[in-house]
Structures are given as C-alpha cells and as structure tokens.
C-alpha cells in the first residue's frame, strides 16, 4: 500500500500522472477535457485544485479535519500537491492523512 502511495506521489511531483492532458498529447484520448466538469483541460493542478469537484472535496475535508482535531488546517496549493500542511499537530503524518482522504 505504501509503495502505491509513493509511486502516486512521485507521478504528481514529476508531473507524469496520466491526466487527460497528458493522454491527449500521447493521442490516447480525444479531448483533454476534465470528465468531472465542463470548464477545463484536465491537468494535475486542475484535477487536485481548481476543478469544482476538487474544491468541494477540500472544503469538506478541512471541515471534517477541524471537527475531529479541534484545529483548523491550512492547505495551500503546494500543500495539496506535495502533501504538506501547517500546522501539523496531529500524530498521523501529513502523507497518511492526505492519502486517506484521496
């Protein structure tokens, strides 16, 4: 399980996750559009940050986290993509928390 997570994170960090934009360049899909919304091309940033589905998820995740831990969670774009948070007061690692949420 941890190996799969590490590979997934490696693909995000190196911008090689098979999003529709990358698959379109490889001629594997017709349009590079996002399957979750009509608004844009599906790249890593869109998939995890700017897609309305992703934004809704992160809002609900922060609410859940605040309820469970009695502390707010500050997530930046970099924090979401690279699994870092501020403040990190919980005993679980950030990587585990974000992988659990995905």
N, C-alpha and C positions, 0 to 999 in steps of 0.2 A: 504494500500500500504506500509506504513512504517513497519507494522508488518511483512509482507512478506520479506522485505529487512532485517529486524533484524534477522529473522529466517535463511535466506540465509547466512548472515554474521556469525551467531552462528555456522552453519554447517561447514563453512570454517575454522573458528578459532579452532574448536574442531575436525577437520579432519573427519567429518562424512557426508560430501557431497557425494551423491550417484554417484561416478565416476565409470568407468568400472572396475577399480582395486578392489574397494570395492564390487561391484556387482559380480565380478568374485569369490571373496572369499565366497560370500553368495550363489554361484552356480546359479546366475540369468542370467549371460551372459557367452557365451563360451570363447572367448579370452578377456583378459583385455586391448586389444589394443585401441588406440585412433581412433575414427571414422573420424577425420579431417586430420590425416596424418599417414603414414605408419611407423613412426620412433619410437614409444614407447608405453609404458603402460600408460593408462590414469589415472593419479592421480591428486590431486589438483594442485601441482606445475606444472606438465606438462600442464594441462588444461588452467591455467591462465598465465604461464610464458614461458615455454620452447617450447611449440607447435608452429610451424611456423605460424599458423593462429593467435595465441595469440600475438606473437611477432609483426606481421604485424598490428594487431589492436592497440597495444600500441604505435607503431611508428606513425600511423595515428592519434591517439588520442592526442599525445604530439604535433604533428604539428598543429592540429585543435586548441588545447588549446593555443598554442603560438600565433596563428593568432588572435584569439578572444581577449585574455587578454594582448597581447603585453609583455608577460613574459614567460620565459621557465619554464617547470615543470619537476622537478627531481623525477623520480619514481624508487624506489628500489624494489627488490623482496618482502621485508617485506611491503613496502608501497602499493604495488598492492594487496597483500593478506589481509592486515589488514586496508586498506583504510586510509593511512597516506601519506602526501606529504610534500615536502619542496620546496620553500617557499609557504606558504598558504596566498596569498594576496587577493584572490577573496572573495566576500561577501558570496558566496554559501559555504556550508560546504563540506569538502572533501568527506564525505559519500554520499551526494547527487550527487556530480559530478561523482563519480565512479559508483554509481547505475544507473545514467542516461546513462553512457557510456556502461554499460553491457546490 
